Amino acid sequence: MKDSTADELRACLSAMTVDRSEDLLESAQDYVYCGQPDHAVEIWEQLIAEGGEDADQAHLDYAEHLFDEHEDDEAYTELGAVLSAGHFSARWLRAVDMVEDHKPAMALCLYLLAIETITAEELRNPARARRYLQLVAARRRLKWELGIPLSDVDLHSGIGDSESRVKCWELLRLTTEVQAVDGQLRFWDRGALAALSQTWGRHTFPERPDAYYLEIKAVLQARGGGRAGATRMSMADWKRLAGLARDARHLDDLPAIVNRYDGGTTVEWPPGRNQGCWCGSGIKYKKCCGWPPS
């Protein structure tokens, strides 16, 4: 390809920049953006033929383009050239990340195989030890997203944003249901209710806090009409529960964690009119949930 696009660009760039390969890769992306993918393919193929790290980057960019064009088989062929080079490079991780977008189960297998090949001697190298932790964290994230229970090793790696968010949503759903657990009604105090609503969105809780406490009051009133006990939970309880949820192997484990939780403050309902309100507002009962008088 004596008069190829890549050769012409290389000749122009040679007098202007030291890192010509990087500029060629950027030019290829520009060609794709401008609707001239044939020129981009020519650049990628020439860089691949030359070999080296720039060849790996060309494989990756070419694979990304092929996925966009729904030519998945060809894309996996390009990724295969990078994946076969080893699991400690940033380019290998990017290749698996691209696989994950299309075949998460395959990506999980790649992470598992890579972890198994790492030796104790390699882990003495700080850079490779960090890469190992990346692989373990990626394995945990994918197992969680695929619904596979986590192992002890998984739980010792960093929790991902997706897993943390899903666990918190499920935890909120379980702890905001107005129902008695083992005969004890559990509810959030007003400070926790406001903080959790602000953090996780008001659609998670009643639009008006008073409606939440009226619902709790109705349940308490229905329990024999006399004095009843309930457990009021604060933000400290939320933090403790969230910490326990982080160590849950699966979403199905969360109900048991919530049911076994022994925190919170036991309160009696109804309190005296001049006592602090049972909802935790810090206001006298007669001026808070006890108003208007029944």
C-alpha positions as CSV (number, residue, x, y, z in Angstrom):
1,M,0.0,0.0,0.0
2,K,2.5,2.5,-1.2
3,D,0.0,5.4,-1.5
4,S,-2.2,4.3,1.4
5,T,-4.0,6.8,3.7
6,A,-1.9,5.6,6.6
7,D,1.4,6.2,4.8
8,E,0.3,9.7,3.6
9,L,-0.7,10.6,7.2
10,R,2.5,9.2,8.6
11,A,4.5,11.3,6.1
12,C,2.7,14.5,7.1
13,L,2.9,13.8,10.8
14,S,6.6,12.9,10.8
15,A,7.7,16.5,10.7
16,M,5.2,17.7,13.3
17,T,5.1,15.2,16.2
18,V,7.1,12.6,17.9
19,D,4.2,10.2,18.7
20,R,3.0,9.5,15.1
21,S,1.2,6.3,16.0
22,E,-1.0,8.0,18.6
23,D,-1.9,10.7,16.0
24,L,-2.7,7.9,13.5
25,L,-5.0,6.3,15.9
26,E,-6.7,9.6,16.6
27,S,-7.0,10.2,12.8
28,A,-8.6,6.8,12.4
29,Q,-11.3,7.8,15.0
30,D,-11.8,11.0,13.1
31,Y,-12.4,9.1,9.9
32,V,-15.0,6.9,11.6
33,Y,-16.7,10.0,13.0
34,C,-16.8,11.6,9.5
35,G,-18.3,8.5,7.9
36,Q,-15.1,7.3,6.2
37,P,-14.5,4.0,8.0
38,D,-12.5,2.5,5.1
39,H,-9.7,4.9,5.8
40,A,-9.8,4.1,9.5
41,V,-9.6,0.4,8.8
42,E,-6.6,1.0,6.6
43,I,-4.8,2.8,9.4
44,W,-5.7,0.1,12.0
45,E,-4.5,-2.7,9.7
46,Q,-1.2,-1.0,9.0
47,L,-0.5,-0.4,12.7
48,I,-1.4,-4.0,13.4
49,A,1.0,-5.2,10.8
50,E,3.8,-3.2,12.4
51,G,3.2,-4.9,15.8
52,G,3.9,-3.6,19.3
53,E,1.7,-1.8,21.8
54,D,0.2,0.4,19.1
55,A,-1.0,-2.8,17.4
56,D,-2.9,-3.7,20.5
57,Q,-4.6,-0.3,20.6
58,A,-5.4,-0.6,16.9
59,H,-7.0,-4.1,17.6
60,L,-9.1,-2.6,20.3
61,D,-10.3,0.4,18.3
62,Y,-11.0,-1.8,15.3
63,A,-13.0,-4.2,17.5
64,E,-15.0,-1.4,18.9
65,H,-15.9,-0.2,15.4
66,L,-16.8,-3.8,14.4
67,F,-19.2,-4.1,17.4
68,D,-20.8,-0.8,16.4
69,E,-21.3,-2.3,12.9
70,H,-22.8,-5.5,14.4
71,E,-19.9,-7.6,13.0
72,D,-19.4,-9.4,16.3
73,D,-17.4,-12.4,15.1
74,E,-14.8,-10.2,13.5
75,A,-14.7,-8.0,16.6
76,Y,-13.9,-11.0,18.8
77,T,-11.1,-12.0,16.4
78,E,-9.5,-8.6,17.0
79,L,-10.0,-8.8,20.7
80,G,-8.5,-12.3,20.7
81,A,-5.1,-10.9,19.6
82,V,-5.0,-8.7,22.7
83,L,-6.4,-11.3,25.1
84,S,-3.8,-13.8,24.2
85,A,-1.0,-11.4,25.2
86,G,-1.5,-11.7,29.0
87,H,-3.7,-10.4,31.7
88,F,-1.6,-7.8,33.4
89,S,-1.9,-5.0,30.8
90,A,-4.4,-2.2,30.8
91,R,-5.2,-3.1,27.2
92,W,-6.1,-6.7,28.2
93,L,-8.5,-5.2,30.8
94,R,-10.1,-3.0,28.2
95,A,-10.5,-6.0,25.9
96,V,-12.3,-8.0,28.6
97,D,-14.4,-4.9,29.4
98,M,-15.6,-4.8,25.8
99,V,-16.4,-8.5,25.9
100,E,-18.4,-7.9,29.1
101,D,-20.6,-5.4,27.3
102,H,-21.7,-8.2,25.0
103,K,-21.1,-11.5,26.8
104,P,-20.8,-11.0,30.5
105,A,-20.6,-14.7,31.2
106,M,-17.6,-15.0,28.9
107,A,-15.9,-12.1,30.5
108,L,-16.4,-13.7,33.9
109,C,-14.6,-16.9,32.6
110,L,-11.7,-14.7,31.4
111,Y,-11.4,-13.1,34.8
112,L,-11.5,-16.5,36.5
113,L,-8.8,-17.9,34.2
114,A,-6.6,-14.9,34.6
115,I,-6.8,-15.0,38.4
116,E,-5.9,-18.7,38.4
117,T,-2.7,-18.1,36.4
118,I,-1.3,-15.5,38.9
119,T,1.4,-17.0,41.1
120,A,2.5,-16.0,44.7
121,E,5.8,-14.7,43.3
122,E,4.0,-12.4,40.9
123,L,1.9,-11.0,43.7
124,R,5.1,-9.7,45.4
125,N,5.3,-7.2,42.6
126,P,3.3,-4.2,43.7
127,A,2.0,-3.4,40.2
128,R,0.9,-6.9,39.6
129,A,-0.7,-7.1,43.0
130,R,-2.8,-4.1,42.2
131,R,-3.8,-5.7,38.9
132,Y,-4.8,-8.8,40.8
133,L,-7.0,-6.8,43.0
134,Q,-8.6,-5.3,39.9
135,L,-9.3,-8.7,38.6
136,V,-10.8,-9.9,41.9
137,A,-13.0,-6.8,42.1
138,A,-14.2,-7.3,38.5
139,R,-15.0,-11.0,39.2
140,R,-17.1,-9.9,42.2
141,R,-18.9,-7.3,40.1
142,L,-19.8,-9.7,37.4
143,K,-20.8,-12.5,39.7
144,W,-23.2,-10.1,41.4
145,E,-24.6,-8.8,38.1
146,L,-25.1,-12.4,36.9
147,G,-26.9,-13.4,40.2
148,I,-24.1,-15.8,41.3
149,P,-23.7,-16.0,45.1
150,L,-20.5,-14.4,46.3
151,S,-17.7,-16.4,47.9
152,D,-15.6,-15.5,51.0
153,V,-12.8,-14.2,48.7
154,D,-15.3,-12.1,46.8
155,L,-16.5,-10.4,50.0
156,H,-13.0,-9.3,50.8
157,S,-12.7,-7.4,47.6
158,G,-14.1,-3.9,47.0
159,I,-17.9,-3.7,46.5
160,G,-19.0,-2.2,43.2
161,D,-21.3,0.7,42.7
162,S,-24.0,-1.4,41.1
163,E,-24.0,-4.0,43.9
164,S,-24.0,-1.4,46.6
165,R,-26.9,0.5,45.0
166,V,-29.0,-2.6,44.5
167,K,-28.4,-3.8,48.0
168,C,-29.3,-0.4,49.5
169,W,-32.5,-0.2,47.4
170,E,-33.6,-3.6,48.6
171,L,-32.6,-2.8,52.2
172,L,-34.8,0.4,52.0
173,R,-37.7,-1.6,50.6
174,L,-37.5,-4.1,53.5
175,T,-37.1,-1.6,56.3
176,T,-39.7,0.9,55.1
177,E,-42.5,-1.6,54.9
178,V,-44.9,-0.9,57.8
179,Q,-45.2,-4.3,59.4
180,A,-44.3,-6.1,62.6
181,V,-41.3,-8.4,62.7
182,D,-41.5,-11.0,65.5
183,G,-44.3,-8.9,67.1
184,Q,-42.2,-5.7,67.0
185,L,-43.0,-2.8,64.7
186,R,-39.9,-1.2,63.3
187,F,-39.8,2.3,61.8
188,W,-37.4,5.2,61.0
189,D,-37.2,8.3,63.1
190,R,-37.8,11.6,61.5
191,G,-34.1,12.5,61.2
192,A,-33.3,9.3,59.4
193,L,-36.4,9.5,57.2
194,A,-35.4,13.0,56.0
195,A,-31.8,12.0,55.4
196,L,-32.6,8.7,53.6
197,S,-35.3,10.5,51.5
198,Q,-32.8,13.2,50.4
199,T,-30.1,10.6,49.6
200,W,-32.2,8.0,47.8
201,G,-35.1,10.0,46.4
202,R,-38.4,11.0,47.9
203,H,-40.2,8.4,45.8
204,T,-38.7,5.8,48.1
205,F,-40.7,7.1,51.0
206,P,-44.1,8.8,51.4
207,E,-44.2,12.2,49.9
208,R,-45.3,13.6,53.3
209,P,-43.5,12.2,56.4
210,D,-46.7,12.6,58.4
211,A,-48.4,10.0,56.2
212,Y,-45.6,7.5,57.1
213,Y,-46.2,8.0,60.8
214,L,-50.0,8.0,60.5
215,E,-49.7,4.5,58.8
216,I,-47.5,3.3,61.7
217,K,-49.9,4.8,64.2
218,A,-52.8,2.9,62.5
219,V,-50.9,-0.4,62.8
220,L,-50.1,0.3,66.5
221,Q,-53.7,1.2,67.2
222,A,-54.9,-2.0,65.6
223,R,-52.7,-4.1,67.9
224,G,-55.2,-4.6,70.7
225,G,-56.0,-0.9,71.4
226,G,-53.7,-0.8,74.4
227,R,-50.1,0.1,74.9
228,A,-47.8,-1.3,72.3
229,G,-44.0,-1.5,71.8
230,A,-42.1,-0.5,68.6
231,T,-38.5,-0.1,67.6
232,R,-37.4,3.3,66.3
233,M,-34.3,3.3,64.1
234,S,-31.9,6.1,63.4
235,M,-29.2,6.9,60.9
236,A,-26.7,5.0,63.1
237,D,-28.9,1.9,62.6
238,W,-29.0,2.5,58.8
239,K,-25.2,2.6,58.7
240,R,-24.9,-0.6,60.7
241,L,-27.5,-2.4,58.5
242,A,-25.8,-1.1,55.3
243,G,-22.6,-2.6,56.6
244,L,-24.2,-5.9,57.2
245,A,-25.8,-5.8,53.7
246,R,-22.4,-5.3,52.1
247,D,-21.4,-8.8,53.3
248,A,-24.6,-10.4,52.0
249,R,-23.8,-13.1,49.4
250,H,-27.0,-12.6,47.5
251,L,-30.1,-10.4,47.6
252,D,-32.1,-13.3,49.1
253,D,-29.9,-13.0,52.2
254,L,-31.1,-9.5,53.1
255,P,-34.5,-10.3,54.6
256,A,-32.8,-12.6,57.2
257,I,-30.3,-9.8,58.0
258,V,-33.1,-7.3,58.5
259,N,-35.1,-9.7,60.6
260,R,-32.2,-10.6,62.9
261,Y,-31.2,-7.0,63.4
262,D,-31.3,-6.2,67.1
263,G,-30.6,-2.4,67.0
264,G,-32.8,0.6,67.4
265,T,-34.5,2.2,70.4
266,T,-37.6,0.5,71.9
267,V,-40.4,3.0,72.5
268,E,-43.9,2.6,74.0
269,W,-47.0,3.9,72.2
270,P,-48.8,6.1,73.0
271,P,-46.5,8.2,75.2
272,G,-47.8,10.8,77.7
273,R,-49.0,14.0,76.2
274,N,-46.0,15.9,77.6
275,Q,-43.4,13.3,76.8
276,G,-41.2,13.3,73.7
277,C,-43.0,12.1,70.7
278,W,-42.5,8.4,69.8
279,C,-41.5,9.4,66.2
280,G,-38.2,10.8,67.4
281,S,-38.9,14.4,66.4
282,G,-37.7,15.8,69.7
283,I,-41.1,17.6,70.2
284,K,-43.7,16.8,72.8
285,Y,-46.2,14.2,71.8
286,K,-49.1,16.6,72.1
287,K,-47.5,19.0,69.6
288,C,-46.4,16.3,67.2
289,C,-48.1,13.0,66.4
290,G,-50.6,13.5,69.3
291,W,-52.1,16.5,67.5
292,P,-55.0,16.9,67.1
293,P,-56.1,15.1,70.2
294,S,-58.1,12.0,69.4
